[in-house]
Amino acid sequence: MAHPRHRTIVTEQSEEILLGHPKEKPVVLIAALGRELGVLQGVRGAWLMRAMRPSLGGPSWMLGVDYPGDWRDVTEAVGRAVAGDILQGYLLDVMAIGRSEFAEGLRDGISVLPPRRGFFRRLFG
């Protein structure tokens, strides 16, 4: 079930989005996202960056998630993670990432998932 304060918006127009690392890591947000996304089987990675979109007029967060399953699983997990005032008034955009140039930029962000252990995970993970 979707959290009452989050919603899905599909943009019709392309917009330039500038990505960067925050001055301070949002440790509470990272922990919450990691906790909820970390239990989803099949999540290959999730990365958080500070984003600037001209249409918003200020900073927001961008989360890229590499997940081949049903995207509703991701939106529900993120909804649980950001319940309350964890975002402190900032917006969080969440997108599925594949193999685009933009996705590669997001992969340079802060990993919200703990490193996976094991020999085969390091080789093929």
C-alpha positions as semicolon CSV with decimal commas, in nm:
position;residue;x (nm);y (nm);z (nm)
1;M;0,000;0,000;0,000
2;A;0,134;0,342;-0,093
3;H;0,222;0,585;0,182
4;P;-0,033;0,872;0,181
5;R;0,238;1,138;0,145
6;H;0,419;0,995;-0,154
7;R;0,300;0,982;-0,508
8;T;0,420;0,879;-0,848
9;I;0,461;1,153;-1,105
10;V;0,568;1,080;-1,460
11;T;0,713;1,385;-1,630
12;E;0,621;1,446;-1,990
13;Q;0,901;1,689;-2,069
14;S;1,269;1,626;-2,039
15;E;1,451;1,843;-1,792
16;E;1,818;1,891;-1,717
17;I;1,907;1,752;-1,377
18;L;2,234;1,837;-1,212
19;L;2,369;1,574;-0,974
20;G;2,624;1,617;-0,699
21;H;2,738;1,489;-0,364
22;P;2,594;1,659;-0,056
23;K;2,821;1,853;0,180
24;E;2,712;1,622;0,461
25;K;2,594;1,265;0,421
26;P;2,230;1,224;0,522
27;V;2,305;0,929;0,750
28;V;1,949;0,888;0,879
29;L;1,804;0,888;0,526
30;I;2,073;0,648;0,401
31;A;2,007;0,409;0,690
32;A;1,630;0,416;0,636
33;L;1,657;0,358;0,261
34;G;1,916;0,085;0,312
35;R;1,698;-0,090;0,570
36;E;1,392;-0,099;0,345
37;L;1,559;-0,162;0,009
38;G;1,804;-0,410;0,156
39;V;1,531;-0,663;0,224
40;L;1,409;-0,668;-0,137
41;Q;1,547;-0,973;-0,314
42;G;1,706;-0,876;-0,644
43;V;1,805;-0,517;-0,566
44;R;2,147;-0,487;-0,728
45;G;2,219;-0,144;-0,593
46;A;2,074;0,190;-0,488
47;W;2,256;0,523;-0,497
48;L;2,163;0,861;-0,356
49;M;2,272;1,201;-0,483
50;R;2,178;1,563;-0,433
51;A;1,988;1,690;-0,736
52;M;1,902;2,029;-0,879
53;R;1,606;2,054;-1,115
54;P;1,521;2,397;-1,256
55;S;1,149;2,331;-1,218
56;L;1,186;2,285;-0,841
57;G;1,394;2,595;-0,776
58;G;1,601;2,427;-0,506
59;P;1,785;2,112;-0,409
60;S;1,621;1,773;-0,382
61;W;1,737;1,412;-0,360
62;M;1,768;1,163;-0,645
63;L;1,774;0,790;-0,574
64;G;1,864;0,547;-0,850
65;V;1,765;0,185;-0,792
66;D;1,884;-0,111;-0,998
67;Y;1,601;-0,361;-0,958
68;P;1,462;-0,599;-1,221
69;G;1,144;-0,685;-1,029
70;D;0,808;-0,516;-0,990
71;W;0,872;-0,143;-0,943
72;R;0,585;-0,122;-0,692
73;D;0,809;-0,311;-0,450
74;V;1,060;-0,027;-0,469
75;T;0,804;0,252;-0,432
76;E;0,651;0,082;-0,129
77;A;0,993;0,030;0,032
78;V;1,090;0,392;-0,030
79;G;0,754;0,507;0,107
80;R;0,819;0,322;0,431
81;A;1,174;0,459;0,449
82;V;1,070;0,823;0,416
83;A;0,771;0,809;0,649
84;G;0,766;1,097;0,894
85;D;0,991;1,398;0,839
86;I;1,305;1,211;0,739
87;L;1,334;1,417;0,418
88;Q;1,315;1,744;0,615
89;G;1,106;1,911;0,347
90;Y;1,317;1,803;0,048
91;L;1,172;1,602;-0,237
92;L;1,305;1,258;-0,326
93;D;1,296;1,148;-0,689
94;V;1,333;0,774;-0,740
95;M;1,419;0,623;-1,074
96;A;1,500;0,284;-1,213
97;I;1,849;0,288;-1,351
98;G;1,972;0,091;-1,643
99;R;2,264;0,160;-1,870
100;S;2,224;0,527;-1,963
101;E;2,479;0,804;-1,915
102;F;2,253;0,951;-1,646
103;A;2,240;0,615;-1,469
104;E;2,618;0,596;-1,465
105;G;2,623;0,937;-1,295
106;L;2,386;0,811;-1,028
107;R;2,602;0,505;-0,970
108;D;2,873;0,746;-0,853
109;G;2,644;0,849;-0,568
110;I;2,627;0,732;-0,210
111;S;2,540;0,364;-0,191
112;V;2,249;0,317;0,048
113;L;2,298;-0,058;0,065
114;P;2,568;-0,223;0,274
115;P;2,840;-0,398;0,072
116;R;2,752;-0,755;-0,013
117;R;2,990;-1,015;0,114
118;G;3,115;-1,335;-0,035
119;F;3,359;-1,439;-0,300
120;F;3,105;-1,496;-0,578
121;R;2,922;-1,170;-0,504
122;R;3,249;-0,982;-0,553
123;L;3,311;-1,161;-0,882
124;F;2,962;-1,147;-1,028
125;G;2,765;-0,913;-0,801
